[in-house]
Amino acid sequence: MTDTVGLAEAEGVAGIRRIYYYSCVRRILRCAGAVAPAFILILFALSGCYSGSRPPRIGAAAPDFTVHDSDHTVTLSQLKGQVVVLNFWATWCAPCVEEVPSLVQMQERMKAKGITVLAVSVDVDDSNYRRFVRDHSVNLLTVRDADQKSNALYGTFKFPETYVIDRNGVVRRKFIGAVDWTEPDVIEYLGKL
């Protein structure tokens, strides 16, 4: 008999605990229901801080940097007065490899209009970088920044990523991912800067 009474009491306690748990959950949900609109409003307001349509550097002076590799020393500010297409890339990045020929073609076509491509490779391996530049006839101002300090200034960590900098050194546009730089819209945009 003791076992039966103990079992009944245990079920009663479990039943009470179960009821207490669910009533607690209901209270939490009621409170959350009252707080949810405010929470959603806060999230909406915070998302308005960066809507994705205008990256933070657009309209601001391009951060200056100097990159030294075994062949070149390039300082971004030395290119002031030209439209600079600043491209961060790597030889191991398939979209970068896809994009390079159109950058070379655009550079050849637009160089007379004062447009310069500065291609900053983030490759660690110097021999892979040199082989790629040679094998793909990369006829651009290109430099290797194995320490990735220049792209870190721009917040770039996925490649390719490209910034268009006007003649006064102001960032005007940002492209994420591979771009066909020979497209008429792109050529027209660059020609107007």
N, C-alpha and C positions, 0 to 999 in steps of 0.2 A: 504494500500500500504506500509505503513511503516513496517508492519509485514513481508511482503514478502521480502522487501529489507533487513531487519534485518536478516531474515532467510538465505537469499542468502549469505550475508556477513558472517554469522556464519558458514555456510557450507564451504565458501571459506577459512575462518580462520582454520576451522577444517581440511580441505583438505591440507592446507599449513603445519599445525602442523603434520599431518599424514606423509606427504612427508618428512618433516624435521626429524621426528622420525626414519623413515626407512632409510634415508640416513645416519643418525647418527649410526644406527645399522650396516649398511653396512661398514662404516668406522671402527667401533670397530672390526667387523669380519675380515676386511682386516688387521688391525693391529695385531689382535690375530693370523691370519694366518702367519704373518711374525714372530711373537714371539713364536708361538706354537712349532716349532722345537727346539728352544732354551729351552723352558719350559720342553718339553719332555726329552731333553738331561739332564737337571738338575735333573729331577725326576729319570731318569735312573741311573745317577751317585750317587744320594743319596740312591737309593735302593741297590746299590753295596756296601754301607757301611755295610749292614747286609743282606746277601743273604738268611739267614734262614738255611744255612747248617752248620754253626758253631756258636753256642751260645757264648756270650761274655766271659763266665767263662772257657771255654774249653782251656786247656793248662796253666791256671793260678793257683796259690795257692788257695786252698779252704778256704774261709773265716772261721775263727775260731769262735766258739760260745760256751757258756755254758748254759745249760737248767737245771733248778731246778724244780722238781715237788715233790709231797708228798712222792714218793718212791725213786727217783734217782736224782743224780746230774751227768750230762754227759757233758764232754768237748770234742769237736771233736778232738783237737790236742792230746788227750790222746790215740787215736787210730792210731797214726802215726806208720808206720811199717806194717800195715795191709791194705788190700784193703777194702775200706769202701763203702758200697752201702747205700747212704744217701737218705732215702725215706721220703718225706713229704706227710702226709695222714690225713684223718679224718674219724670218724665212720659214719658220715652222707653222705659220698661220695660213691655212688654205685660202680664206677670203683675201688676205693680204697679197698672196701670190697671184690671185685672180685679178686684183685691182692694179697691180704695178704696170702692166702694159698701157692701160688707159692713162695713167699718170704721166708716163713717158711721152705718149702721143700728145696729151694736152700741153705739157711743158714745151714741146717742140713748136706747137701751133701758137701758143700764147706768150712765149718768151719776149717777143718783140714789143708786146703791150705791157711789159713790166711785171709779169706774173712769174714767180719763182716757186718751185716745189722744193721744200726742205723735208726730206724723208729721213726720219730718225728711227733706226732699227734698234730694237731692244734685245737683239740676239746676244747671248753670252759667248757662244762659240765664234771666234773671229774667222776661222777657216770656213765655216758654213756660210757666214755672211759674205766673205770675199768671193767665194765660189758662186753664190747666187747672183751677186751683182755682176760678175763677169759673164756667167752663162746666160743671163737674161738681158744682157745689154742695158742695164739700168743706168741710163745717161741722165741722172738727176744729181742735185746736190744732196748726197746722202752721207750719213754719219752713224756710227754705232755707239749707242749709249748702254753698255752692258750693265751699268749700275742702276739704270732706269730712273735717274733723278729728274730728267727733263719731263718725261711723261707723268711722273708723280706730281710735278708742279701743276699739271693740268687735270689731275684726278683721273687719268687714263690708266686702266688696267686690263681692258679688253681690247683686242686689236682686230682690224685696223680702226683707228679713230683719227679724224682729220679736222683741223681748225682752219678756217679762212680768216686771215688777218689783213686788214686794209693797209693802205699806204702810210697811215698815221700810227700804226701799231695797235689798232683796236680789233678785238675779235668780233667778227661779223656773223660767222656761221660755224656750226659744228655738225659733222657727219659721223654717225656711228655705223660701222659696217662698211662693206665694200661698195664703192660708187663707180659707175662708168663715167669717167671724167671727160669723155668725148661726147656725151649727150648734149644736144643743142641748148637745152635749158641751163645746164651747168656752164657751158661756154659763154652763153649770153650773160648769166649772173656775174661771172668773173670779169667779163669785158666791161661791165658797168661800174666796177669798183675803182 
